[in-house]
């Protein structure tokens, strides 16, 4: 028996052709592989059948697997006529495309025709993979199957049913291969485990976890299909008739929730009671906080239960007394789930009512509970602050846990640059009066510390004239502390004086005007053990100019992925040009990030960043296929900005570890068409020390709406950054240091929110480590650079073919065009611009239809060496052993050596060009001067058109008139001297 087996999981089919004469079909599937045939069950009266059946074929010889093919035929079972069936479509999968079980996904294949006159439509969802699991046995073939049968036989009646007039055949559309993944159907456990009837040879498949429906073009992708962007067609809020849901939530799928608002209780049985409320429906419950010794507690909390997961019919709201061993029961209020009111906005909030509590026997007690229960959607105003309990397993939604999992909107602080101009100081008297102080200034703002260079002139009035730049955020909490230090000995400094300046008193500027400077008196340092400084009539002074620079944009992101380009000064902001709307629908196929109750799971949430506004969805617990369906909106001021969406695993509930990164998505606003809704499933790709890995898929809906088309076009002509970046620019080193400081400030401020947005999340979203060295990134940038010159190289190869007369007709036409342009030089520039216009119009047919996404090929992530990945994820400074560091250093030297050679060759050609007239080689200069005077005389008496025409004809002359050796001009240039002789 063969070791390898081919597994075919038949999932479903969609939009099949009706063939039973009553607008429906009775479809079933036949699989043919290596002379064997297996058959599925018949689905009666169903154009969208769902099978969820698995079939296994034995592979006799793995060596010939690539030459085999799997054929899947769908037929309609004609119940009225025995032994009659109608052809509905087929799918053929080549053996070379069979994947392993770990890499296989559900793909939707478009059904193909059997012949010219076949009428076929729809798609077939299959998951095909090869496995060597010894526990899997091959399926038994049908008894009527023959080994020699490869193509199914069809009855004459079926053939007749396929024959249609030729004129009725529609023009075939361009074929696109469509890949799909299906959502797990919302059915009960009992329905999932119902037994299915199978014919001989069928085996029941385990219930798979289906991903979302996605589509992808069949053109050759630039990376593997599993890593590619996939278009989807979800049922968004705008697709429904429910106009109340449209407007604020038209980019997400409508989800219904059971809301329970617990307001307060009164007249509880005892004054020594510690009450709390537990809202329970089935296995899900929400718990309020408890109050100590409070007979009239006030909670005012809202709980939300996802309706699609509710299986119970009774909602129980119990009031309990908190105890050490077992909580005591006080009373309960019960509601019939089917009788709960459905609230539709814009109706006002449902007013809470007083309900009498019942004891366990159903009798009334004297205590009352105020609450309200209703069914709503995520458009309900109670949704953002509600305690959600939509988890795959039952969890206790306590008040403390709910704070960490609910959705929130954050606003990053407004950042400013603080420019400190240290001019000079006076009367810098050290503690040792016998020596002159070696002074420098140390400036500190929060955790930022900078120093000036030591004073070169050794005197008591040092002069520095240096600018130190810091980053700060509103509100200004940390003061600017300056101290003058005296370097007494190596590694030993003494403070001469210091001063603290509050940034609230510092003037702001929005341009490059020079603000007036000030003298500040320095305070003498306080000796250890002394609380009061020593009074002195003499004081040292320092001359400073301090200001808040509002004309800059404080970069807290990588410049390639900036989402905000505003200056710090708000009065310099321009009007918004549009609105960006984001709908975070769901995630599919996420990798388990933790283990709970013996199984892998994840507690995921999404974070989106654009401009200063950060949003965080609620955390969906214990779910690898979470549904968020939350929508957010931003104002857009510049189309050359990027929206970033990240997915994380919440570790704050179970431990205090860092939240794990699952992946992120970037969307550039300028690549979006205005008014169009983009619905795509984005692969979440993560590069770690083992290589690139797909962590799942994130389903987003994005729409960019333009409010002023004229303003948007005007933005393309304005500078990308505020004008101060061009008038008083920073160096690249300064920008990197300031960006690192800005990221730390934003992370610190957002970590103070509730729930906190942790530092690792902010750094990951802002690409804080993008400046670190990586061999992989260096290779990727090199190949990007070579890709830029492919057009120039292609044009050069085309011109070389013209000169070699490989296509005589094309060469003659080029000659004619060249002579025409030379004869009429006024047509040269119009012809160039017209040619570019025509190229752009032609490329409009092939324009990108989808937003760009992270590419593993462009990133060189597929072929990266393991050691290069280990080097990329190494800490800074390194913690590897010396031998490893030595090996990497030698490798870096070899790469730098090749770069050094290329740079030297380019410098050599430039120096040869400069040496033509430098008389470094007197004979070469004499020859060139003679050529110049002869060319001047000839060009003076000869029209320019004739000279240009003859030069062009000479360059494009026939190969019979060419010599294989280099030309005289090339030989002359290569003999010119360069400065390589002077290199050591």
TINU-569974 format. One record per residue (C-alpha): x negated, z, y; residue in three letters. Coordinates in steps of 0.2 Angstrom, whole numbers, padded with zeros to 4 digits, always signed. Example, Ala and Ser with C-alpha at 12.3 -4.5 7.8 and 13.67 -1.06 7.14 Angstrom:
<pts>
-0062+0039-0022ala-0068+0036-0005ser
</pts>
This chain:
<pts>
+0000+0000+0000unk-0007-0005+0017unk-0013+0009+0029unk-0007+0002+0045unk+0011+0000+0049unk+0020-0009+0063unk+0033+0001+0071unk+0048-0007+0081unk+0059+0005+0090unk+0075-0005+0095unk+0081+0004+0110unk+0095-0007+0118unk+0100-0023+0126unk+0108-0027+0142unk+0120-0040+0149unk+0122-0051+0133unk+0132-0066+0133unk+0151-0064+0127unk+0153-0074+0111unk+0169-0067+0103unk+0182-0077+0114unk+0188-0060+0121unk+0175-0057+0134unk+0164-0047+0123unk+0152-0048+0107unk+0148-0038+0092unk+0129-0039+0093unk+0116-0034+0079unk+0098-0037+0078unk+0087-0045+0065unk+0068-0042+0065unk+0056-0055+0056unk+0038-0051+0053unk+0026-0057+0040unk+0040-0065+0030unk+0050-0049+0030unk+0067-0046+0038unk+0076-0030+0043unk+0093-0029+0051unk+0101-0016+0063unk+0118-0010+0064unk+0132-0019+0072unk+0139-0013+0089unk+0157-0017+0091unk+0163-0024+0107unk+0148-0020+0117unk+0138-0032+0129unk+0126-0017+0133unk+0123-0010+0115unk+0111+0005+0112unk+0104+0006+0095unk+0089+0019+0096unk+0084+0014+0078unk+0066+0012+0071unk+0060+0000+0058unk+0043-0001+0050unk+0033-0015+0043unk+0018-0014+0032unk+0002-0024+0038unk-0007-0031+0023unk-0022-0037+0032unk-0027-0029+0049unk-0039-0044+0052unk-0025-0056+0053unk-0014-0045+0064unk-0018-0055+0080unk-0012-0071+0071unk+0005-0064+0067unk+0020-0063+0078unk+0036-0052+0078unk+0052-0061+0080unk+0068-0052+0086unk+0085-0061+0085unk+0101-0055+0092unk+0117-0062+0084unk+0136-0059+0087unk+0145-0054+0071unk+0160-0065+0070unk+0172-0053+0061unk+0186-0066+0059unk+0175-0078+0049unk+0165-0073+0035unk+0147-0077+0034unk+0148-0083+0052unk+0137-0078+0067unk+0133-0084+0085unk+0116-0084+0092unk+0114-0072+0107unk+0095-0074+0110unk+0078-0070+0103unk+0061-0062+0108unk+0044-0067+0101unk+0030-0054+0103unk+0012-0060+0099unk+0002-0049+0087unk-0012-0048+0100unk-0001-0038+0112unk+0003-0024+0100unk-0002-0007+0107unk-0007+0009+0099unk+0007+0023+0098unk-0001+0033+0112unk-0001+0018+0124unk+0016+0010+0119unk+0030+0011+0131unk+0048+0004+0131unk+0048-0014+0138unk+0062-0025+0142unk+0060-0043+0137unk+0071-0057+0143unk+0080-0066+0129unk+0074-0084+0126unk+0084-0099+0121unk+0083-0106+0103unk+0086-0124+0110unk+0090-0134+0125unk+0108-0132+0123unk+0108-0113+0120unk+0117-0102+0132unk+0108-0086+0133unk+0106-0071+0145unk+0101-0053+0145unk+0086-0042+0140unk+0081-0033+0124unk+0072-0016+0125unk+0059-0013+0112unk+0044-0002+0109unk+0032-0010+0098unk+0016-0001+0092unk+0004+0000+0077unk+0001+0017+0068unk-0009+0023+0053unk+0002+0039+0051unk+0002+0041+0032unk+0019+0051+0033unk+0028+0035+0039unk+0034+0023+0025unk+0038+0005+0027unk+0057+0001+0029unk+0065-0008+0014unk+0069-0026+0017unk+0086-0033+0015unk+0090-0039-0003unk+0095-0057+0003unk+0078-0060+0011unk+0066-0072+0004unk+0047-0071+0006unk+0046-0088+0012unk+0060-0086+0025unk+0053-0086+0043unk+0067-0093+0053unk+0085-0087+0050unk+0098-0099+0044unk+0113-0103+0054unk+0130-0109+0049unk+0137-0125+0055unk+0151-0115+0065unk+0137-0106+0074unk+0128-0122+0078unk+0144-0130+0085unk+0147-0115+0096unk+0130-0117+0103unk+0132-0136+0108unk+0138-0138+0126unk+0138-0153+0137unk+0121-0157+0145unk+0129-0157+0163unk+0135-0139+0161unk+0117-0133+0159unk+0111-0124+0175unk+0094-0127+0181unk+0083-0114+0174unk+0076-0101+0185unk+0058-0097+0186unk+0054-0085+0171unk+0049-0067+0175unk+0045-0055+0162unk+0054-0039+0165unk+0049-0022+0159unk+0061-0008+0158unk+0062+0010+0154unk+0079+0019+0152unk+0085+0036+0158unk+0089+0049+0145unk+0108+0048+0144unk+0118+0062+0150unk+0126+0067+0133unk+0128+0084+0125unk+0117+0090+0111unk+0130+0087+0098unk+0132+0068+0103unk+0113+0066+0102unk+0112+0073+0084unk+0127+0063+0078unk+0122+0053+0062unk+0122+0034+0064unk+0126+0022+0050unk+0112+0011+0045unk+0111-0004+0034unk+0099-0006+0020unk+0081-0007+0027unk+0085+0003+0043unk+0077+0020+0048unk+0083+0032+0061unk+0071+0034+0075unk+0068+0050+0084unk+0076+0053+0100unk+0064+0046+0113unk+0062+0052+0131unk+0066+0036+0140unk+0057+0032+0157unk+0066+0023+0171unk+0072+0005+0172unk+0058-0005+0180unk+0055-0023+0183unk+0039-0032+0185unk+0034-0050+0188unk+0026-0060+0173unk+0012-0067+0183unk-0006-0061+0178unk-0008-0044+0185unk-0024-0038+0193unk-0024-0023+0182unk-0015-0017+0166unk+0004-0018+0165unk+0005+0000+0162unk-0005+0004+0178unk+0005-0009+0189unk+0019-0007+0202unk+0036-0010+0195unk+0052-0014+0204unk+0068-0005+0200unk+0086-0007+0204unk+0093+0011+0205unk+0111+0015+0210unk+0108+0022+0227unk+0120+0031+0238unk+0123+0016+0249unk+0129+0006+0233unk+0145+0017+0231unk+0161+0018+0240unk+0159+0036+0245unk+0156+0034+0263unk+0153+0053+0266unk+0137+0051+0255unk+0131+0036+0265unk+0121+0039+0281unk+0110+0053+0277unk+0107+0051+0258unk+0109+0032+0256unk+0091+0030+0248unk+0094+0042+0233unk+0106+0044+0219unk+0121+0054+0221unk+0119+0071+0212unk+0133+0084+0211unk+0129+0103+0211unk+0140+0118+0208unk+0137+0129+0223unk+0140+0148+0223unk+0138+0158+0239unk+0137+0177+0237unk+0140+0185+0254unk+0143+0204+0251unk+0152+0217+0242unk+0162+0233+0248unk+0168+0249+0240unk+0157+0249+0225unk+0161+0264+0213unk+0146+0275+0218unk+0135+0278+0233unk+0120+0280+0221unk+0121+0262+0215unk+0107+0249+0216unk+0118+0233+0216unk+0114+0215+0213unk+0124+0200+0208unk+0121+0188+0194unk+0129+0171+0194unk+0130+0164+0176unk+0136+0147+0169unk+0131+0144+0151unk+0113+0147+0149unk+0109+0146+0168unk+0110+0160+0180unk+0105+0165+0197unk+0100+0183+0202unk+0101+0190+0220unk+0089+0204+0226unk+0095+0222+0223unk+0098+0235+0236unk+0094+0254+0233unk+0109+0266+0236unk+0120+0254+0245unk+0138+0253+0241unk+0141+0239+0254unk+0127+0227+0251unk+0125+0210+0260unk+0116+0196+0251unk+0122+0180+0259unk+0113+0169+0246unk+0118+0152+0239unk+0114+0146+0221unk+0115+0128+0216unk+0117+0122+0198unk+0115+0104+0193unk+0132+0098+0186unk+0124+0086+0174unk+0117+0100+0164unk+0132+0111+0164unk+0140+0113+0147unk+0151+0129+0150unk+0168+0129+0157unk+0168+0147+0165unk+0158+0153+0180unk+0155+0171+0179unk+0149+0181+0195unk+0144+0199+0189unk+0140+0214+0200unk+0127+0225+0191unk+0118+0241+0194unk+0099+0240+0193unk+0092+0253+0180unk+0076+0256+0172unk+0081+0253+0154unk+0097+0243+0155unk+0107+0237+0170unk+0124+0244+0171unk+0140+0233+0172unk+0151+0236+0188unk+0163+0221+0188unk+0165+0202+0187unk+0174+0188+0194unk+0177+0172+0184unk+0182+0154+0189unk+0187+0140+0178unk+0174+0126+0181unk+0187+0112+0180unk+0197+0120+0194unk+0183+0122+0206unk+0186+0114+0223unk+0176+0097+0226unk+0170+0098+0244unk+0166+0081+0253unk+0156+0081+0270unk+0160+0080+0284unk+0172+0094+0280unk+0166+0110+0287unk+0159+0124+0276unk+0170+0132+0263unk+0176+0149+0270unk+0171+0164+0258unk+0185+0175+0251unk+0187+0192+0245unk+0189+0194+0226unk+0194+0209+0217unk+0181+0214+0203unk+0187+0215+0185unk+0180+0227+0172unk+0176+0222+0154unk+0194+0224+0149unk+0200+0212+0163unk+0208+0226+0173unk+0205+0227+0192unk+0194+0239+0200unk+0194+0245+0218unk+0178+0236+0223unk+0178+0218+0231unk+0166+0204+0232unk+0165+0191+0245unk+0160+0174+0239unk+0164+0155+0238unk+0162+0142+0224unk+0163+0123+0227unk+0156+0107+0220unk+0145+0096+0232unk+0131+0085+0233unk+0113+0085+0240unk+0122+0080+0257unk+0129+0098+0258unk+0121+0108+0272unk+0119+0123+0259unk+0107+0112+0248unk+0090+0115+0257unk+0092+0134+0257unk+0100+0136+0240unk+0091+0143+0225unk+0091+0129+0212unk+0092+0132+0194unk+0090+0114+0188unk+0078+0116+0174unk+0077+0109+0156unk+0078+0127+0149unk+0086+0143+0155unk+0077+0152+0168unk+0080+0167+0179unk+0082+0162+0197unk+0077+0178+0205unk+0076+0178+0224unk+0057+0179+0224unk+0055+0164+0212unk+0068+0154+0222unk+0057+0156+0238unk+0043+0147+0229unk+0053+0132+0222unk+0065+0127+0236unk+0062+0112+0247unk+0054+0114+0264unk+0049+0104+0279unk+0032+0109+0287unk+0025+0104+0304unk+0006+0103+0305unk-0001+0111+0321unk-0006+0101+0336unk-0025+0099+0336unk-0036+0098+0351unk-0055+0095+0353unk-0064+0109+0363unk-0078+0102+0373unk-0091+0115+0378unk-0105+0109+0390unk-0119+0121+0390unk-0129+0117+0406unk-0141+0131+0409unk-0144+0150+0410unk-0152+0162+0422unk-0162+0178+0421unk-0164+0177+0402unk-0174+0193+0400unk-0178+0198+0382unk-0179+0216+0376unk-0198+0214+0375unk-0202+0212+0394unk-0220+0206+0389unk-0215+0189+0382unk-0204+0174+0388unk-0188+0172+0378unk-0186+0157+0366unk-0168+0155+0369unk-0154+0145+0362unk-0135+0146+0363unk-0124+0150+0348unk-0105+0146+0350unk-0092+0151+0338unk-0073+0147+0337unk-0064+0154+0322unk-0075+0149+0307unk-0084+0135+0316unk-0102+0139+0321unk-0113+0128+0331unk-0130+0130+0340unk-0140+0121+0354unk-0158+0116+0352unk-0171+0129+0358unk-0176+0128+0376unk-0192+0117+0377unk-0197+0124+0394unk-0203+0142+0391unk-0196+0151+0406unk-0183+0164+0411unk-0170+0150+0417unk-0168+0139+0402unk-0159+0122+0403unk-0150+0114+0389unk-0137+0101+0395unk-0129+0099+0378unk-0111+0096+0373unk-0103+0106+0358unk-0087+0100+0351unk-0075+0111+0341unk-0057+0109+0334unk-0043+0121+0338unk-0024+0121+0335unk-0009+0127+0345unk-0006+0141+0348unk-0023+0146+0353unk-0027+0162+0343unk-0046+0162+0341unk-0057+0165+0357unk-0072+0155+0360unk-0087+0167+0358unk-0104+0161+0366unk-0120+0171+0364unk-0138+0168+0370unk-0150+0171+0356unk-0169+0175+0357unk-0179+0169+0343unk-0191+0183+0341unk-0199+0177+0324unk-0195+0165+0310unk-0178+0171+0303unk-0176+0185+0316unk-0165+0183+0332unk-0160+0195+0345unk-0145+0193+0356unk-0148+0193+0375unk-0130+0192+0380unk-0113+0186+0375unk-0096+0181+0382unk-0079+0178+0375unk-0067+0165+0383unk-0049+0164+0379unk-0044+0145+0376unk-0027+0149+0385unk-0037+0150+0401unk-0047+0134+0398unk-0041+0118+0408unk-0035+0103+0399unk-0039+0085+0403unk-0033+0068+0396unk-0046+0056+0403unk-0065+0056+0406unk-0065+0064+0423unk-0078+0078+0426unk-0070+0095+0428unk-0079+0108+0438unk-0091+0120+0430unk-0092+0139+0431unk-0105+0153+0430unk-0101+0166+0417unk-0109+0184+0417unk-0116+0188+0400unk-0112+0205+0392unk-0126+0215+0385unk-0125+0218+0366unk-0119+0235+0361unk-0131+0245+0351unk-0126+0251+0334unk-0117+0268+0335unk-0112+0265+0353unk-0094+0262+0357unk-0097+0259+0376unk-0109+0246+0383unk-0123+0252+0394unk-0119+0250+0413unk-0131+0239+0422unk-0131+0232+0439unk-0141+0217+0433unk-0133+0203+0423unk-0139+0187+0415unk-0128+0172+0418unk-0124+0156+0409unk-0118+0139+0417unk-0103+0131+0407unk-0090+0118+0408unk-0077+0121+0395unk-0061+0110+0393unk-0048+0105+0380unk-0049+0086+0378unk-0032+0079+0376unk-0036+0061+0377unk-0043+0060+0359unk-0033+0060+0342unk-0040+0073+0331unk-0043+0065+0315unk-0038+0076+0300unk-0037+0061+0288unk-0048+0048+0282unk-0048+0034+0295unk-0042+0021+0282unk-0026+0031+0278unk-0021+0038+0295unk-0003+0042+0297unk-0004+0048+0315unk-0014+0040+0329unk-0007+0051+0344unk-0018+0059+0357unk-0017+0078+0358unk-0009+0077+0376unk+0009+0074+0373unk+0012+0065+0389unk+0001+0051+0383unk+0012+0048+0368unk+0021+0031+0367unk+0039+0027+0362unk+0043+0026+0344unk+0045+0008+0337unk+0055+0012+0322unk+0061+0025+0309unk+0053+0027+0291unk+0065+0034+0278unk+0059+0040+0261unk+0070+0043+0246unk+0061+0053+0232unk+0071+0049+0217unk+0063+0055+0201unk+0047+0055+0190unk+0046+0049+0173unk+0034+0051+0158unk+0024+0065+0166unk+0010+0073+0157unk+0011+0091+0152unk+0001+0102+0163unk+0004+0119+0155unk+0011+0126+0139unk+0026+0137+0138unk+0035+0144+0123unk+0023+0133+0112unk+0027+0116+0120unk+0019+0106+0134unk+0029+0106+0150unk+0027+0105+0169unk+0035+0113+0185unk+0033+0098+0197unk+0037+0095+0215unk+0032+0082+0227unk+0024+0083+0244unk+0025+0069+0257unk+0015+0067+0273unk+0017+0056+0288unk+0011+0061+0305unk+0012+0080+0308unk+0027+0081+0297unk+0025+0087+0279unk+0039+0089+0267unk+0040+0097+0250unk+0054+0094+0237unk+0061+0108+0227unk+0051+0112+0211unk+0060+0106+0195unk+0056+0118+0181unk+0052+0114+0163unk+0055+0095+0165unk+0044+0080+0161unk+0057+0069+0168unk+0062+0078+0184unk+0075+0071+0196unk+0073+0076+0214unk+0084+0064+0224unk+0079+0071+0241unk+0078+0060+0257unk+0067+0062+0272unk+0065+0053+0289unk+0050+0051+0301unk+0048+0042+0318unk+0035+0028+0317unk+0024+0025+0332unk+0012+0013+0325unk+0014+0001+0310unk-0005+0003+0305unk-0001+0020+0297unk+0000+0026+0279unk+0013+0037+0271unk+0006+0048+0257unk+0017+0055+0243unk+0009+0067+0230unk+0015+0075+0214unk+0009+0093+0210unk+0012+0106+0196unk+0018+0123+0203unk+0007+0137+0196unk+0013+0150+0208unk+0027+0156+0197unk+0017+0160+0181unk-0001+0163+0188unk-0010+0162+0204unk-0021+0147+0199unk-0022+0132+0210unk-0008+0119+0209unk-0013+0105+0198unk-0014+0087+0205unk-0004+0075+0195unk-0006+0059+0206unk-0002+0052+0223unk+0005+0036+0231unk+0001+0028+0247unk+0012+0015+0256unk+0006+0006+0272unk+0020+0004+0285unk+0014-0013+0291unk+0016-0021+0273unk+0035-0017+0274unk+0048-0029+0280unk+0060-0021+0292unk+0077-0016+0286unk+0073-0019+0267unk+0075-0006+0255unk+0060-0005+0243unk+0063+0003+0226unk+0048+0004+0215unk+0041+0015+0201unk+0023+0019+0206unk+0011+0024+0192unk+0003+0041+0196unk-0016+0037+0192unk-0029+0051+0192unk-0048+0048+0190unk-0056+0063+0181unk-0072+0065+0172unk-0065+0057+0156unk-0060+0041+0166unk-0044+0034+0174unk-0028+0041+0167unk-0009+0038+0170unk+0000+0054+0173unk+0017+0047+0174unk+0027+0037+0186unk+0035+0041+0203unk+0051+0033+0208unk+0053+0030+0227unk+0065+0021+0239unk+0057+0017+0256unk+0065+0008+0271unk+0057+0005+0288unk+0069+0001+0302unk+0063-0006+0318unk+0071+0000+0334unk+0062-0011+0346unk+0055-0027+0339unk+0046-0032+0356unk+0038-0015+0357unk+0032-0017+0339unk+0024-0033+0343unk+0016-0026+0359unk+0008-0012+0348unk-0002-0025+0339unk-0011-0029+0355unk-0015-0011+0360unk-0031-0001+0354unk-0029+0008+0338unk-0035+0024+0344unk-0033+0033+0361unk-0044+0026+0375unk-0056+0041+0375unk-0062+0036+0358unk-0069+0020+0367unk-0074+0028+0383unk-0083+0043+0376unk-0085+0039+0358unk-0091+0052+0345unk-0104+0047+0332unk-0100+0045+0314unk-0108+0061+0309unk-0098+0071+0323unk-0082+0063+0317unk-0085+0068+0299unk-0089+0086+0304unk-0074+0087+0315unk-0063+0080+0302unk-0068+0093+0290unk-0065+0107+0302unk-0048+0099+0306unk-0043+0099+0288unk-0048+0117+0286unk-0037+0122+0301unk-0022+0112+0295unk-0024+0120+0278unk-0025+0137+0285unk-0010+0136+0295unk+0001+0128+0282unk-0004+0141+0269unk+0004+0154+0281unk+0021+0146+0279unk+0034+0152+0266unk+0033+0145+0253unk+0014+0141+0257unk+0007+0124+0256unk-0009+0128+0248unk-0026+0122+0253unk-0030+0111+0238unk-0014+0101+0242unk-0019+0098+0260unk-0036+0093+0255unk-0030+0081+0241unk-0017+0073+0253unk-0029+0071+0267unk-0044+0065+0256unk-0055+0078+0262unk-0069+0073+0250unk-0068+0054+0253unk-0085+0055+0262unk-0095+0061+0247unk-0107+0049+0237unk-0100+0040+0222unk-0109+0026+0212unk-0092+0019+0207unk-0086+0018+0225unk-0102+0010+0230unk-0099-0004+0217unk-0081-0006+0222unk-0086-0008+0240unk-0099-0021+0235unk-0087-0031+0225unk-0075-0030+0240unk-0088-0037+0251unk-0092-0051+0239unk-0074-0055+0238unk-0073-0058+0257unk-0086-0072+0256unk-0077-0081+0241unk-0068-0092+0253unk-0084-0097+0262unk-0093-0100+0245unk-0078-0110+0239unk-0079-0121+0255unk-0098-0123+0253unk-0095-0129+0235unk-0082-0141+0241unk-0093-0148+0254unk-0108-0149+0241unk-0096-0159+0230unk-0092-0170+0245unk-0111-0173+0248unk-0114-0177+0230unk-0099-0189+0229unk-0091-0182+0214unk-0074-0188+0220unk-0078-0204+0229unk-0060-0206+0236unk-0061-0188+0243unk-0078-0191+0250unk-0073-0207+0259unk-0057-0199+0267unk-0069-0185+0273unk-0080-0197+0281unk-0066-0206+0290unk-0059-0189+0296unk-0076-0184+0302unk-0079-0200+0311unk-0062-0199+0319unk-0065-0181+0325unk-0082-0186+0332unk-0074-0201+0341unk-0061-0190+0349unk-0069-0172+0351unk-0054-0166+0360unk-0044-0165+0343unk-0057-0154+0335unk-0050-0137+0340unk-0031-0142+0339unk-0035-0149+0321unk-0043-0132+0316unk-0028-0122+0323unk-0015-0134+0315unk-0024-0133+0299unk-0024-0114+0299unk-0005-0114+0304unk-0001-0126+0289unk-0011-0115+0277unk-0001-0100+0283unk+0015-0109+0281unk+0010-0114+0263unk+0005-0096+0259unk+0022-0090+0264unk+0029-0096+0247unk+0016-0084+0238unk+0018-0069+0250unk+0017-0052+0242unk+0035-0046+0237unk+0030-0028+0234unk+0020-0015+0244unk+0001-0014+0238unk-0004+0000+0227unk-0019+0008+0220unk-0029-0004+0209unk-0040+0002+0195unk-0049-0015+0195unk-0053-0014+0214unk-0058+0004+0212unk-0070+0000+0197unk-0061+0014+0188unk-0059+0004+0171unk-0077+0000+0167unk-0086+0015+0176unk-0099+0024+0166unk-0097+0042+0160unk-0112+0048+0169unk-0107+0040+0185unk-0090+0050+0184unk-0099+0066+0180unk-0110+0063+0196unk-0094+0059+0206unk-0086+0075+0201unk-0101+0086+0203unk-0101+0099+0217unk-0110+0098+0233unk-0124+0104+0232unk-0126+0100+0214unk-0125+0113+0199unk-0132+0101+0186unk-0148+0104+0176unk-0165+0097+0184unk-0167+0084+0171unk-0150+0077+0175unk-0153+0077+0194unk-0170+0069+0191unk-0162+0055+0181unk-0148+0052+0194unk-0161+0052+0208unk-0172+0039+0199unk-0156+0028+0197unk-0152+0030+0215unk-0170+0025+0220unk-0168+0009+0209unk-0152+0004+0218unk-0159+0008+0235unk-0174-0002+0230unk-0164-0018+0227unk-0155-0015+0244unk-0172-0013+0252unk-0177-0030+0245unk-0162-0038+0251unk-0163-0031+0269unk-0182-0036+0269unk-0178-0054+0265unk-0165-0055+0278unk-0177-0047+0291unk-0190-0060+0285unk-0179-0075+0289unk-0175-0068+0306unk-0194-0065+0310unk-0198-0083+0305unk-0185-0089+0317unk-0192-0079+0331unk-0210-0085+0327unk-0206-0103+0330unk-0210-0101+0349unk-0222-0086+0348unk-0238-0096+0344unk-0241-0084+0329unk-0244-0100+0319unk-0251-0112+0333unk-0249-0128+0322unk-0231-0124+0318unk-0227-0121+0336unk-0235-0137+0341unk-0225-0147+0329unk-0209-0139+0334unk-0213-0142+0353unk-0216-0160+0349unk-0200-0161+0339unk-0191-0153+0354unk-0197-0165+0367unk-0193-0180+0356unk-0176-0174+0352unk-0173-0171+0371unk-0177-0189+0375unk-0167-0196+0361unk-0152-0186+0365unk-0153-0189+0384unk-0151-0208+0381unk-0140-0208+0366unk-0121-0203+0367unk-0117-0186+0358unk-0104-0195+0347unk-0117-0207+0340unk-0129-0193+0336unk-0116-0182+0328unk-0109-0196+0318unk-0126-0201+0312unk-0131-0183+0308unk-0115-0181+0298unk-0117-0197+0288unk-0135-0192+0284unk-0129-0175+0277unk-0115-0183+0267unk-0126-0198+0261unk-0124-0204+0243unk-0135-0195+0230unk-0145-0212+0227unk-0152-0209+0244unk-0157-0191+0241unk-0173-0183+0235unk-0172-0168+0223unk-0186-0159+0232unk-0182-0148+0248unk-0181-0157+0265unk-0195-0157+0277unk-0186-0145+0289unk-0184-0132+0275unk-0202-0133+0270unk-0207-0131+0288unk-0196-0116+0290unk-0203-0107+0274unk-0220-0109+0280unk-0217-0100+0296unk-0226-0082+0297unk-0216-0066+0297unk-0221-0048+0299unk-0222-0044+0281unk-0241-0045+0283unk-0241-0030+0293unk-0231-0019+0281unk-0240-0005+0272unk
</pts>
